[in-house]
Amino acid sequence: MRIIWKTGRFAFFTITLLVSPPALPDEADVVSVDAICHSDSTCDFNVTVQHADDGWDHFANRWEVRTVDGKRLAIRELAHPHVKEQPFTRSLENVRIPDGVTEVIVRARDSVHGYGGKEVTVQLRMRGSGPTKSRDLDYPADVEDDR
């Protein structure tokens, strides 16, 4: 909107009013990761995600654990929006860590943008006597990868 004040034949000044469009929710960010690793080559992950969920059409719907070279080790599906709970923390236990892997990347995605927000790299230290039962969390190739 432009407003011009005039007196007689001369315009003294112009004020331009700029209106910003409403802010849109950004991509899902991993805020923090707590990894507890066990001597049986598994780790339990507690992951905190931040995203401006605005309902079922746009919400953080997954986080995953990957090796630094991109191999997916585990996926944690998020089944519903967290509109009033931000940031939020969810856990995934007994993630099998391949021999020789000392760090992983945790990243989150949302239902509109896919992956792309802040990722966290975690240094892993295997220790202690862990659970006696673990499960392999590799997913079949038909699971969506990038969106």
C-alpha positions in Angstrom: 0.0 0.0 0.0 1.4 3.4 -0.9 0.2 6.6 0.8 1.1 10.0 -0.7 0.4 13.3 1.1 0.0 16.3 -1.2 -0.2 20.0 -0.5 -1.1 22.0 -3.5 0.9 20.8 -6.4 3.8 19.2 -4.5 4.1 15.8 -2.8 6.1 16.1 0.4 6.9 12.4 1.1 5.8 8.9 0.5 5.4 6.1 2.9 5.4 2.5 1.6 3.9 -0.1 3.9 5.4 -3.6 3.4 3.4 -6.5 4.7 5.2 -9.8 5.2 3.4 -13.0 4.2 2.5 -15.2 7.2 5.3 -17.4 8.4 5.1 -21.0 7.1 6.3 -24.0 9.2 9.9 -24.9 8.4 11.5 -28.3 8.0 11.8 -30.6 10.9 15.0 -30.1 13.0 16.7 -32.6 15.3 17.4 -30.5 18.4 19.2 -33.2 20.5 20.1 -36.8 20.6 20.8 -39.1 23.6 22.3 -42.4 22.6 22.9 -45.2 25.1 24.9 -48.0 23.6 25.4 -51.5 24.8 28.0 -54.2 24.5 25.8 -56.3 22.1 26.3 -53.6 19.4 22.9 -52.0 19.9 22.0 -48.5 20.9 18.9 -46.8 22.3 18.1 -43.4 20.9 16.1 -40.6 22.6 15.7 -37.9 19.9 14.2 -34.4 20.4 12.6 -32.9 17.3 11.3 -29.3 16.7 8.8 -28.5 14.0 6.0 -26.1 13.6 3.3 -28.8 13.2 0.0 -27.3 12.1 -2.1 -30.4 11.9 -2.5 -33.6 9.9 -1.5 -31.8 6.6 1.9 -30.7 7.8 3.7 -32.3 10.7 7.0 -34.0 11.6 6.3 -37.6 10.7 9.6 -39.5 11.0 13.2 -39.5 12.2 15.9 -41.9 11.2 19.4 -43.0 12.2 22.0 -43.3 9.3 25.7 -44.0 9.1 27.8 -41.1 7.9 28.0 -42.8 4.4 24.2 -42.8 4.2 23.1 -46.4 5.1 19.8 -46.3 7.0 20.0 -48.2 10.3 16.6 -47.4 11.8 13.4 -45.4 11.3 11.1 -44.0 14.0 7.7 -43.2 12.5 5.8 -40.4 14.2 2.1 -41.3 14.0 0.4 -37.9 14.7 1.0 -34.1 14.8 2.5 -32.6 17.9 0.9 -29.2 17.6 1.0 -28.3 21.3 4.0 -30.3 22.3 7.1 -28.6 20.9 9.8 -29.7 20.9 9.0 -33.3 21.6 11.2 -36.4 22.4 10.6 -39.9 21.2 12.7 -43.1 21.7 13.8 -46.1 19.6 15.5 -49.0 21.3 17.8 -51.8 20.2 19.1 -50.2 17.0 21.8 -52.6 15.7 25.1 -50.8 14.9 27.4 -52.4 12.3 30.9 -53.2 13.3 33.3 -50.3 12.9 30.6 -47.6 13.0 31.6 -45.0 15.6 29.2 -42.2 14.6 25.8 -41.8 13.1 23.6 -39.0 11.8 20.1 -38.5 13.0 17.7 -36.5 10.8 14.0 -35.8 10.8 11.5 -35.1 8.1 8.1 -33.6 7.8 5.1 -34.5 5.7 5.5 -31.6 3.3 9.2 -30.8 2.9 10.6 -34.3 3.5 14.2 -34.3 5.0 16.2 -31.1 5.0 16.2 -29.6 8.5 19.0 -29.6 11.1 20.7 -33.0 11.5 22.8 -34.1 14.5 25.9 -36.3 14.3 26.4 -38.5 17.3 29.6 -40.2 18.5 28.8 -43.7 19.7 30.6 -45.6 22.5 29.7 -49.2 23.0 29.7 -50.0 26.7 28.2 -51.9 29.6 26.2 -55.1 29.5 23.3 -54.5 27.3 20.0 -56.2 26.7 20.2 -59.9 25.7 17.7 -59.5 22.9 18.1 -57.1 20.0 16.3 -56.7 16.7 17.5 -55.9 13.3 15.8 -52.7 12.1 16.8 -52.7 8.5 13.8 -51.7 6.3 12.9 -53.0 2.9 13.8 -51.0 -0.2 10.2 -50.0 -0.8 10.1 -47.8 2.3 10.3 -44.1 1.2 13.8 -42.7 1.4 13.8 -39.0 0.6 10.2 -37.8 1.2 
